[in-house]
Amino acid sequence: MEIMWVLVFFFAFITIVFVAFAFFFPEWVGITGKKALSIQAHQKEDPEGTQHAPSSKDID
């Protein structure tokens, strides 16, 4: 019976740790966070399908 409580508390602890990592470090657990979304927006093409020439800061 006490092994059941150990497993329940272990599962609860692992779940709480996962939720904390998902909140503070979403990219570490496979969630697209603000940083990844900003990178995707930067790489997106415009609606006509043409790409813009890279700026000087992108080349350096």
C-alpha positions as CSV (number, residue, x, y, z in Angstrom):
1,M,0.0,0.0,0.0
2,E,2.8,2.5,0.8
3,I,4.4,1.8,-2.6
4,M,1.2,3.3,-4.2
5,W,1.7,6.5,-2.2
6,V,5.3,6.7,-3.2
7,L,4.3,6.3,-6.9
8,V,1.5,8.9,-6.6
9,F,3.8,11.5,-5.0
10,F,6.6,10.7,-7.6
11,F,4.1,11.2,-10.5
12,A,2.8,14.5,-8.9
13,F,6.4,15.7,-8.5
14,I,7.4,14.9,-12.1
15,T,4.2,16.6,-13.3
16,I,4.8,19.8,-11.3
17,V,8.4,19.9,-12.6
18,F,7.2,19.5,-16.2
19,V,4.7,22.2,-15.8
20,A,7.3,24.6,-14.4
21,F,9.7,23.8,-17.2
22,A,6.9,24.3,-19.8
23,F,6.1,27.7,-18.3
24,F,9.6,29.0,-17.9
25,F,11.5,27.2,-20.7
26,P,8.8,26.2,-23.4
27,E,11.3,25.4,-26.1
28,W,13.0,22.8,-23.8
29,V,9.8,20.7,-23.7
30,G,8.8,21.1,-27.3
31,I,6.4,24.1,-27.0
32,T,6.8,27.0,-29.5
33,G,7.6,29.9,-27.2
34,K,7.9,33.7,-27.9
35,K,11.5,33.4,-29.0
36,A,10.7,30.8,-31.7
37,L,7.6,32.7,-32.8
38,S,9.7,35.8,-33.3
39,I,12.2,33.9,-35.4
40,Q,9.5,32.3,-37.5
41,A,8.0,35.8,-38.1
42,H,11.4,37.1,-39.2
43,Q,11.8,34.3,-41.7
44,K,8.3,34.4,-43.1
45,E,7.8,35.5,-46.7
46,D,5.5,38.3,-47.6
47,P,2.0,37.4,-49.0
48,E,3.1,37.7,-52.7
49,G,5.7,35.0,-52.1
50,T,8.7,37.1,-52.8
51,Q,11.6,37.3,-50.3
52,H,13.2,40.5,-49.3
53,A,16.9,41.1,-49.7
54,P,18.9,40.6,-46.6
55,S,19.9,43.6,-44.6
56,S,23.5,44.4,-43.7
57,K,23.0,43.2,-40.1
58,D,21.9,39.7,-41.5
59,I,25.0,39.5,-43.7
60,D,27.5,40.3,-40.9
